Structures are given as C-alpha cells and as structure tokens.
C-alpha cells in the first residue's frame, strides 16, 4: 500500500507540473524527436472556444468538464505507462553494439564505477594494440559502502560474449591493508591496471589478472562470500598494489590513449563537497577543472618525476607535475581520447547523463599554461588545450549515472551506477521518468552519424 501511495503522489506531482508549465518537451535518453506535451490550461481554453456556439450554457459546461476529464484520464494513463516502461530494455540505437548486465547491483554493498577492456597480454596495451578488433573480457571496478560491508574495493571481470561475470579481485594497498577507495576509474597501461581515486593512481599487476582469468582450474566458492552481492560469488584472487603514483588531480576517473594516462577531477561548484582544486580553476579558458596527462614508459609507468605540494579540500596534497593539460566543463565522470574525437561522460544526480564529443586536442593549438599551486613560490607550466562549445561535435543523452569511459581504438566503453540500490529508488522518487540502466555499453563511435568519422 505504501508503494501505491508513493506512486500516486509522484503521478499527482507530474500532472501538477504539466498544468502549470507553458510547454514541456519530453525526450527519452535515446529519442530522436522531441514530444510536445501541451499545457492543460491551453487545452481547456481551446475546448471552451469550440463550444461558444452552443445554445445551452449548461451543455457547453458539461462538454468542457467531460473533455477536461477525458484529457486528464488519458494523460494519467500515459504517465502510468511511461513510468512502468521507462526501464524496459527496448531497442538500442545502432551505435550501441552490445549491452551487458553490470553485476553486483542486486544488493547495496558495492557501487560500480570504472570500466576498461582486458588486453590479451601486457604487450597489448600500447598504441599498436589499439588496432585489436575485439576484447572479450571487460574489467569493472567497484567501491564498497563501508557502513554495510567490511570488504575492500573490487574488480569484476565480465565475459562480454556470454554476459557472465567470471572472476573477482579484491584490492589491497599491502597484504594486510585493504584498499577501500572510490575506484572511480580504471585503465590498462603496460604492465599495470591503474585504479584512480584520492589524488593517486594505484598500479596493480595486469599480468596476474590476465593469468587468473585464463586459469581454467580456478573454482567459484561453494558458498556465497560474506557481505557481498550473490553475483560476486566467483573464483577470486587478492591483488596488492605494486606502485602508487601521486597526481595533480583528485583522480575521479582515468583513461589511457596508448601514450598518455589522463586523470581528472569531478567538480560541481554548486556542491561544497566537489569544489575545484584552487589552482586548476585559475586559467584563461574560464574552466573550473583540468584533466592531467602523464606520459608513460613501455611498462605503463608515468615518467614525470617533478613533484610539488598543493592545497585541495583544505588539505595539503602532493602530486607529480602533469606533462599535458586539458581544461573542460564541470560534472565530468569520465574522459576518453579517440580517433577523431574526445569524449566526456557527464552526469550528476537524478537526471539524464550526457556523452559529449569534441574535436581531438592537437599540438598545433596548444598553449603554454603557467600555474602556481597555493603555497608554492615557483611557477610551473605545461602544454594545455580546452574542450568546450567552440570545438563541440555532438552530445548524446544517456541513462542516469554514467561513469568512467575507455576507448580501445574501436569501441567506446561506458557504464552506469544508477541501478545500484543506493541510487535507483532515491532517484526515481525525485524524477519518476528517469531512465535507469542496469547494463554497460559497448559503443561504436563510427556509427554515430553526428561525428562523421
């Protein structure tokens, strides 16, 4: 009964806003045309006009109320259907090659964050390997809700051909010290699987991951592990960080383009919890944040050695000076650099996400950006670019809660946190028509006509 009352309240609110709004344009995340929802007041007025020729005021009044009641009933039925059907899989756009269920969201212990393909070998993470046509196994990262589980952050490997999760990895800073960080983004570079969070990149042994996925003798547990979702009952292995690399970024997300690791901030100026790093916001592009680029060697280790301290979140941080910088908009959850485009995953709260595409930053339009972190007497500099409205190509609407991005030379990977019980019910109460997606996507940018690739 409580659920029915909540649904009735949500429907009443939607109808109320429809009545007071002059015009509402509604669009599903994958709709190609806008749907015009007429104002109820205007509809009633037009009905009244049609009846002015009636000889009986009582009959005219009856027609008005009959039609108005019919309009409300039809609108209510459409809203009920829209809310019930909003999260049915349906037909996906042609540019989405595959949609695969994100494991772990059947319960609330863990929340999905990062995504990247698992290469066949550690040599297959350089530029040449970007030519691979297909990666079967996809790595997903999760952070734990520490108030309901004592387990560390996790990596789950999913077979994208079968849609099944096949391996689990628990992450540790040291043998007896669990890593419980946000794991906001992951990327494979050289010999490392890099996990980003808390102004650091954590490097785990990529070969160990590859070997364990290939080990046919690995067995799933006979009982479900404690404080974990049932879908995490997989053959499991502990990973201990081999390297920790401090960066000049909050490390909310990360990606690798074959030459540079790109690590960025999630910034939302209107939310005091996600304010910008002070020296990132001081730039000629009027942007609040940057994505820091670090060149890596053949082993996938960043080569920048110059370090400095800076202030962020009212704390003194230490990070390596970036080799390159890309300035961008706020609310970014993921970044990827592709062949002919760069992409941002943009999301915040109970609303549709955006996948925004821009031209690729190139050397010829770089500027030398000078910056001085708070507390430093020395000024530093790096080549910098900006992605903004001037080099914008296209923006696609996606379901709520889009996260980390990765591009492997052919496929763009993106997943969503919205199906987590920590968000799904809360967000749908705020926005009954919001699209919640329980799958991650494998997308082909060449099939996005607006990009003209």
N, C-alpha and C positions, 0 to 999 in steps of 0.2 A: 504494500500500500504506500509506503514511504517513497518508493521509486516512482509510482504513478503520480504522487503529489508533486515531486520534483519536476517530472516531465511536463505536467500541466502548467506549473509556474514558468518553466522555460518557454513553452509554447505561447503563454499569455504575454510574456515579455517581447517575444519576437513579433507577435501581432501588434502589440502596442507601438513598437518602434516603426513598424510598417505604416501605421496610421498617422504618425506624426512626421514621418520623413517625407520630403517633397518628391523624392525619387530615389530608388535603391537599385544599384547594379550588383547583381549576384553572379559569381563565377566560381565554378568548381576548380580545383587545382589543375585539371587537365582540359578544361573547356576552351574551345577556340572562339566562341562567340559569347558576348555579354547578354544576360537575360534581364529585360526591363521589368521590374516589379512596380506596377502603378500604385500611386498613392490612393488610399482608401477614400479620403475626403474628396479628391478629384473625381473618383469613380461615382461616388454618391451624387455629386453635383451634376455630372453628365446624365445620370439616370433621371434626376429631377427635371432637367431641361427637356428630355424626351417626353415627359408626361405633362408638360404645361398645357397641351392642347386638350387634355381630358376634361370632360364636362363635370366630372364628380371629383371634388377635392378629397373625399374620403377614399375613393377608388385609387386616386393618384397616390395618396399617402400610403395605402396598402401596398401598391406596387413598389414604392420606394423601399419599404421595410422588407418586403419579400425578396427583392433583388439584393438589398444590402445583406440580408440574412444568408441568401444563397452564395453571395460573394465570400462572406466570412467562412461559411461551411467549406467551400471549395478551397479557400486559402489554407484553412486549418488542415484539411486532408492532405494538401500538397506539402505542408510543413511536416506533418507526421511522417509522410513517406520519405521526404528528404532526410529527416533525422535518422530514420530507421536504415536507410540505404546509403548513408554518407560514407560508410567504411567498408562496403562490399567491394571486393577486388575489381570487378568491372574490366573493361578493355583498356589496356595501357597504350600510350602513344607509341608510334612506330620507332622512336629513338630509344625506347627502353627495351633492350634486348632480353633482359631477364629480371625477375623479381623473386627474391629468396627470403624465406622467413628468418627473422632475427631471433635466435634462441635466447632464453633467459628472462623474457618479459612476462612469463606466465605468473611469476611471483615478484616481489618487490626488493629482493636483496641486492640486485645489481642493475645498473643502467648502462646501456650501450653508448659508446662514444666514437671510437676510431675505427677506420677501415683501410685495408690495403690488400692487394693480391700477394699470395705467397709464391716467390720465384722457385723454379726448379732446382737452382743451385745458387750459391753465393756469388758466382761469377755473373749470374743473370740479373744483376741489379744495376749494371752500368748502362750507358746510353745504347749500346748495341742490343741489349736485351729488350729495350723498349719496342723492338720490332716483333716480339712474340705476339702471335695472333690470339692466344687464349691462355688464361690462367685458371686452372680448375679449382684450386683451393684459395679461399678468401679468409683473411685474419680479421677478427673483430676484437675490439678492446672494451672493457667494462670497468667502471669504478664501483666500489661497494658502498652501500648505505650502512655506515658503521654503527648506527643505532640499532640495527636488526641483524647484522652478521659480523662475525669476527674474521671472516675470510679476507685474504688480500685481493687486490685488483687482479683481473683475469684476462687472458686471451683465449678466444674460442676460434677454432679453425672449422670452416664450413665447406663442404663439398658442393660447389655451385651447380654441378650436374644433377645430383640427387636431391639437393636441398637439405641434406642432413648434416648436423654437427658431428665431427669425427674426433676431435682432440681438444683437450683443455690444458692450459698452462697457468699456474699460479705464480705471481711475480713477487720477487724478494729483492731488497736492497743488499742484504747479506744473508747468509744461510739461516740465521735465526731472527731476521728483521724484515717483516712483511712490508711490501710497498702497497700503500692504500691510497695513492694519489689519484687524481681525476682521470688520468689516461686519456686526455682529451683528443689526442691524435696519435696515429702510428704510421710508420713508413719503413720500408726495407731499403737499406743502402749498404752495399758492400757486404761485410760480414756481420752487420748489425740489424736488428729490428729495433728501431728507435721509438720510444714511448715518451710523449711530451706532457709535462704538467709542472706547475710550480716553479717557473723560471729555469727549468732544467730539461735536458734530454737524457733519458735513461737507455743505455745500449745493452740489449740482450743478444745472446748467441743465436744468430739466424740459422746456422748450420744445425744446431741442436733441435731447433723447431722443425726444419726440413726432415731431419733423420727420424724424429719421433712420429711425424705424420706418415712417413713411408714405412714405419715398422709394423708389419702385419701381425706380429706377435703381441702387440700392445692390447691389453684387455680392459674393457669397461668394468667398473666396480659392480659387485653383485647387489649392493645396497646403495641407495641414494646418499650422496655426501651431505653432511650436516650443514645447515644454514646456507643452502644453495638451491637454486631452481632445479626441478626434476630434469630439465633438458641439459643440465651441466653434469649429469651422471655419465661421464665419458672417460676413456683412458686418459690419465692425467700425468703431468710432469711439472716439477718445480723449476723455475728459471731464476737465476741470480744475476743481477746486473753486472756486466763486465766493465762498463765505463759509465761515468756520469759527467755530462758536459753542460756547464752553465752558460746560459744565453741571455742576450739583452731583449727579452720578450717574456710575457707571462706564460708562454708556451701552452696556449689553449688548443692549438692544432698544429699539425706538421705535415709536410709532403716533401717528395724528392723528385727532381726533374732529370736525374741522371748525372748532374754536375753539382747542383746546389741543393742543400736541405733548406726548406723555407719554413720558418716557425713564427707564429703570430699570436696576437692578443685578441681576446674577446673583450670589447669595450662597449659599454652602454652608459653614456653620460648622465642619463636621467635616473640611473640606478646607482646609488652610492657604493654598492658592492662591486661595481665593474667600471670604476673610473679609469681614465687613461694613465699610462706611465707618463709622468710630467714632461720629460724631455722628448718623448715621442710626439706629443701634441704641439710642439713648437716647430713649425715648418711652414714654408711658403705655399703649400698646397691646401691649407686650411682643413687638413685631415686630423683626426684625433689619435690615429694609431698607425703603426707600420708593421710590415711583415719582414723579418730579418732573414737574409740569405747567407748561408755559410757554405763555402766551397769544401768538398770532401776529397780525401785521397782514395786510392783504389780499394782500401779496406772499408770505406764508408765513414771514416773518422773525420770530423771537421778539422781544418788545418789552421784556422785563426788561433793565434796564441796571445794576442794582446787583450788584457783584462782590465776592467775598471769597476768601481762601485757606483751605484746609482740608487735613488730613492724611489720606492713604489709601494703603495698600500701602507704608507707611513713606516716602512721598514727599509733598512739598508740592504740592498741586494748586490750581488756581484755577477758579472757576465762577461763573455767574450765580445769584442767589437765585431759587428757584422761586416761581411765583405760587400754586401749589397743591401739595398732597402727598397721596398715597395710600399708606398703610402696608399691607404684605402679607407673606405667608409667604416661606420660602426656596425655592430651586431653580426660580425663575421664569425662563423663556426668552422670554416674550412676553406682551404685555398689549393688550387692545382694549376700548374702551368702546362699547356698542351701545344699541339701542332697548329698554330694559327689562332690560339685563344688563351686567355687566362680566365679562371672561374672562381667565384666566391659563393660559398654556402652561407646564406643569410637567414637567421631565424632568431626569434625571441618570444617565448610565451605562447599563449593560446591564439595563434594566428597562422595563416598560411606562410610557409617558408618561400624563399626566393633562391633560384640558382641564376646568378648574374654572370654574364660573359662579357669580356673586354678584349681589346686587341692585346697582343703579346708585347710587354715592355721590351724594347730593343736598345742596343748600345748607343745608337746614334742620337737618341733623345734623352740620354741620361743627364742628370745634373749632379754636380758635386755638392752634396748636402753636409753642412757643418753643424755639429751639435755638441753641447756641453752638459753632461748629466749633472744633476744637482749634487753639490758637494765636491765637484771636480774643478780644479783650476785650469786643466788642459782642455782644449777643444779637439774633437775628433771629427773625421769625415769619412764618407762612403758614397759611391755612386748610387743615385736614387732615381726612382720613377714613381709615377702616380697612375692609378687606375680609377677613373671617375666618369662623369657623364660625357666628357669630350671624346673618350675612346671606348664608350659603351657599345656593345654589339646587340645584345638581346637579353631578356630576362624571362625565365620560366617560373611559373608558380608550382610549388611542391607541397606535399603534406607538412603538417606542423612538426617542428623539432628536427630539421635537417642538421646534420653534424659534419664530421670530417670528410674531406674529399681526397681522392687519389686518382691519378691518370697514368695508365701504363703504356701509352703510345697508341692505343686503340680504344680502350674502354675507360669511361669515367665512372668511378665508384662513389656512391653516396648512401648513407643510411639515416635512420630517424630514431629519436629517443621517445617520441610521443606515445608509443604503445606501452611503455613502462607503466605499471600501476601507480607509480609515483606521480605521473602526469596525466594519464588518459582521462580519468574520471574528473579530475580538477579542471582540466582544460575544456572538456565537453560541457561542463556546467557553466563555465564562463562564456563559451561560444558553442551552442548546440549544433551548428552546421559545420564545425571544423572537421577537416579531413585528418584522421589518424591512420598512419600506415605502420603495419607490423613487419614489413619486409625492407630489405635493402635493394638498391637498384644497380644494375649494370647498364650503363647508357652509352650509346654510340653518337658522339658529337657530330659526325659526318651526316647523320640523318636529321639533325636539327636545321631546318631549312633557313632559319634566320641567320645562321652563322655563315652559310655559303662557303663551306670548307671544301 
